[in-house]
Amino acid sequence: MEISIRNEAESDYRKVEEITREAFWNLYVPGCSEHYLVHILRDHPDFIGYLDLVAEYEGRLIGNIMYTKSYVLNEAGQKMDTLTFGPVSVLPVHQRKGVGSALIKTSIEKAVDSGYKAVIIYGDPQNYCRHGFKNGKDFGVGAPDGSYPYGLLVLELEKGVFDGHSWKFFSSEAYELDNTAVEEFDDQFKPKAKEHKHTQDVFSIQIRASLK
């Protein structure tokens, strides 16, 4: 399918929130919070507007990717600024057709010219290793508690940038959501049933898994 990718415009905001809600509903938990995250990210100081992209197909929005600032600290207390993306949202009817991959590829190409040296995310390796991501342990990049979570994934934009040090990754505080605010925001949308799905069990296992 032929899609076009451009920066998100203010007129896209509500549609992007609707797309995100459809993409994540009941995927990781009953319901979802990602549409609220999209809503608040745009006004957060860590938000990176030029990496906020949408995908269009036949004149209609079908996907979105957003980025925030993040950083790592090494054992000497030295700080390095990094990038983090998420959520990546694609309408379910258009998933598994390369839309998400196109958004990731295009945004990473833009990120290379930004001066940042790495992209670090939390995600499913099955979705992101195809784009060159590896587990943080391969680069000595761990969580703040020193562990190496299964889903902590790193893509070097500058080869060897992590060499010779151990690092701890810190994502933006924007991802720390207020559940009450999430529910109040979701009330603005058409009601959808919250259900249990097996993907929630898979996610529950993944977020507790780490590499030794």
C-alpha positions as CSV (number, residue, x, y, z in Angstrom):
1,M,0.0,0.0,0.0
2,E,1.2,3.5,-0.9
3,I,1.2,5.8,2.1
4,S,2.5,9.4,2.7
5,I,4.2,10.5,5.9
6,R,4.2,14.1,7.2
7,N,4.3,16.0,10.4
8,E,1.2,16.0,12.5
9,A,-0.9,19.2,12.3
10,E,-3.1,20.6,15.0
11,S,-6.1,19.7,12.9
12,D,-5.0,16.0,13.2
13,Y,-5.0,15.9,17.0
14,R,-8.4,14.3,17.7
15,K,-8.1,11.8,14.8
16,V,-4.7,10.7,16.0
17,E,-6.1,10.2,19.5
18,E,-8.9,8.1,18.1
19,I,-6.5,6.0,16.0
20,T,-4.3,5.5,19.0
21,R,-7.3,4.3,21.1
22,E,-8.3,1.9,18.4
23,A,-4.8,0.5,18.0
24,F,-4.2,-0.2,21.7
25,W,-7.6,-1.0,23.1
26,N,-7.5,-4.1,25.2
27,L,-4.0,-4.9,23.9
28,Y,-1.9,-4.6,27.0
29,V,-4.6,-4.0,29.6
30,P,-8.4,-3.9,29.6
31,G,-9.0,-0.6,27.8
32,C,-5.9,1.5,27.2
33,S,-4.2,4.7,28.2
34,E,-2.1,5.5,25.1
35,H,-4.6,7.9,23.6
36,Y,-4.4,10.0,26.8
37,L,-0.6,9.9,26.6
38,V,-0.8,11.2,23.0
39,H,-3.1,14.0,24.2
40,I,-0.7,15.2,26.9
41,L,2.6,14.6,25.2
42,R,2.2,17.5,22.8
43,D,2.4,20.1,25.6
44,H,5.1,18.3,27.6
45,P,8.6,19.9,27.6
46,D,10.2,16.5,26.6
47,F,8.0,16.3,23.4
48,I,9.9,16.5,20.1
49,G,7.6,18.1,17.6
50,Y,9.6,17.6,14.4
51,L,9.6,13.8,15.0
52,D,5.8,13.7,15.5
53,L,4.7,12.1,12.2
54,V,1.4,10.8,10.8
55,A,0.8,8.3,8.0
56,E,-1.9,8.9,5.4
57,Y,-3.6,6.4,3.0
58,E,-6.0,7.5,0.3
59,G,-6.3,10.9,2.1
60,R,-7.1,9.5,5.5
61,L,-5.0,9.3,8.6
62,I,-4.1,5.8,9.6
63,G,-1.1,6.0,11.9
64,N,1.2,8.1,14.1
65,I,4.5,8.0,15.9
66,M,5.7,10.4,18.7
67,Y,9.1,11.0,20.3
68,T,10.3,12.4,23.6
69,K,13.6,13.3,25.1
70,S,15.2,10.7,27.4
71,Y,18.7,10.2,28.7
72,V,21.3,7.8,30.1
73,L,23.8,8.2,32.9
74,N,27.1,6.2,33.1
75,E,29.0,5.0,36.2
76,A,31.0,8.3,36.3
77,G,27.8,10.4,36.4
78,Q,28.1,11.5,32.8
79,K,24.8,12.2,31.0
80,M,24.0,11.5,27.4
81,D,20.7,12.7,25.8
82,T,18.8,10.1,23.9
83,L,15.5,9.8,22.0
84,T,12.5,7.6,22.9
85,F,9.5,6.9,20.7
86,G,6.1,5.7,21.6
87,P,3.3,5.2,21.1
88,V,3.4,4.0,17.5
89,S,-0.2,3.7,16.5
90,V,-1.8,2.1,13.4
91,L,-5.5,1.5,12.8
92,P,-6.1,-2.2,13.3
93,V,-7.4,-2.7,9.7
94,H,-4.0,-1.4,8.4
95,Q,-1.7,-3.2,10.8
96,R,0.9,-5.7,9.5
97,K,1.1,-3.9,6.2
98,G,4.3,-1.9,6.8
99,V,2.7,1.3,8.1
100,G,4.3,1.2,11.5
101,S,7.7,0.2,9.9
102,A,7.5,3.2,7.6
103,L,6.8,5.6,10.4
104,I,9.7,4.1,12.4
105,K,12.1,4.2,9.4
106,T,11.2,7.7,8.4
107,S,11.4,9.1,11.9
108,I,14.8,7.4,12.5
109,E,16.2,8.9,9.3
110,K,15.1,12.3,10.7
111,A,16.6,11.5,14.1
112,V,20.0,10.8,12.6
113,D,20.3,14.4,11.6
114,S,19.2,15.7,15.0
115,G,22.5,15.2,16.8
116,Y,21.1,12.6,19.2
117,K,23.3,9.5,19.4
118,A,20.7,6.7,20.2
119,V,17.1,5.8,20.4
120,I,16.0,3.8,23.4
121,I,12.6,2.4,23.9
122,Y,10.6,-0.2,25.9
123,G,8.9,-2.6,23.4
124,D,8.5,-6.1,22.1
125,P,11.8,-7.2,20.5
126,Q,9.8,-9.1,17.8
127,N,8.5,-5.7,16.6
128,Y,11.7,-3.7,16.8
129,C,14.8,-5.9,16.2
130,R,14.0,-5.8,12.5
131,H,14.8,-2.1,12.7
132,G,18.2,-2.7,14.2
133,F,17.3,-2.5,17.9
134,K,19.1,-4.8,20.3
135,N,18.6,-5.4,24.0
136,G,20.1,-2.8,26.3
137,K,22.5,-5.4,27.8
138,D,24.3,-5.6,24.4
139,F,25.4,-2.0,25.0
140,G,25.7,-2.0,28.8
141,V,22.4,0.0,29.0
142,G,20.1,-1.0,31.9
143,A,17.2,0.2,33.9
144,P,17.7,2.6,36.8
145,D,17.8,-0.4,39.2
146,G,20.6,-2.0,37.2
147,S,18.6,-4.7,35.6
148,Y,18.4,-5.4,31.9
149,P,14.7,-5.7,31.1
150,Y,13.6,-7.9,28.2
151,G,11.9,-5.0,26.5
152,L,14.6,-2.3,27.0
153,L,15.8,-1.9,23.4
154,V,18.6,0.3,22.0
155,L,19.4,1.6,18.5
156,E,22.8,3.3,18.1
157,L,22.6,6.3,15.8
158,E,26.4,6.7,16.3
159,K,28.2,3.4,16.4
160,G,30.1,2.7,19.6
161,V,28.7,5.6,21.5
162,F,28.1,3.4,24.6
163,D,31.5,1.6,24.5
164,G,33.6,1.5,27.6
165,H,30.9,2.4,30.1
166,S,27.8,1.0,31.9
167,W,24.7,3.1,31.6
168,K,21.3,3.5,33.2
169,F,18.3,4.6,31.1
170,F,15.8,7.3,32.2
171,S,12.6,7.9,30.2
172,S,10.5,11.0,30.3
173,E,8.2,11.6,33.2
174,A,5.5,12.2,30.6
175,Y,5.0,8.4,30.6
176,E,3.9,8.4,34.2
177,L,0.2,8.7,33.8
178,D,-2.6,9.5,36.3
179,N,-5.2,6.7,36.0
180,T,-8.0,9.0,37.1
181,A,-7.1,11.5,34.4
182,V,-7.0,8.6,31.8
183,E,-10.5,7.5,32.7
184,E,-11.9,11.1,32.6
185,F,-10.3,11.6,29.2
186,D,-11.6,8.3,27.9
187,D,-15.1,9.3,28.8
188,Q,-15.0,11.8,25.9
189,F,-14.9,8.9,23.4
190,K,-17.5,6.5,22.2
191,P,-17.9,3.7,24.8
192,K,-15.9,0.5,24.2
193,A,-16.0,-2.8,26.2
194,K,-13.0,-3.5,28.3
195,E,-12.1,-7.1,27.9
196,H,-9.3,-9.6,28.8
197,K,-7.2,-10.9,25.9
198,H,-4.2,-13.2,25.8
199,T,-2.0,-10.4,24.6
200,Q,-2.4,-8.9,28.1
201,D,-0.9,-12.1,29.7
202,V,2.0,-12.0,27.2
203,F,2.6,-8.4,28.1
204,S,2.5,-9.1,31.8
205,I,5.2,-11.8,31.4
206,Q,7.4,-9.5,29.2
207,I,7.4,-6.5,31.5
208,R,8.6,-8.8,34.4
209,A,11.3,-10.5,32.4
210,S,15.0,-9.5,32.3
211,L,18.3,-10.7,31.0
212,K,21.0,-12.2,33.3
